[in-house]
């Protein structure tokens, strides 16, 4: 069966739940960056393990929610898992 036929068959299978491609990688919180304004929340800098030096650091807001719905914050040195998910793999720029 040709590759395009297999792809078409998978797309037609109603029982199959299509999920966008994703990857989860380990990281470590390296810095806590205080906000410069009260209206902004502090940020954390996460070093992604195994990434090259140009794309190793990621900065996100330090406003997270745990499984109980409580607000939590990351601390320096915390081990984290970062998941990157593609929105639309068929769209090309």
C-alpha positions, 0 to 999 in steps of 0.5 A: 500500500502506498504511503499516501493511501495509508495516510488517507486510511488513517484520516478516515478511521473515526475511532482513531483520535488524532493528536498533534505531534509533541515532545517532552524534554527535561529541564532545570529552573536556572533563574527567577526573574522578578517583574519590573512592574507590579502588573506583570508576574515574575518569570523563570528561566528554564535550561533545557537538557540536551539542547544546543546553546542557542536554544537552551534557555526558555523563559515563562511566567511563573504562574502555574496551577497544580492538579488541585487548582492551587496556584504554585511557583517554581523555585530555582533548581527545580526539575521540570518537564517541558512539553512542546506541541505542534499546532498545525503540522499541515500548514507551511509558511 
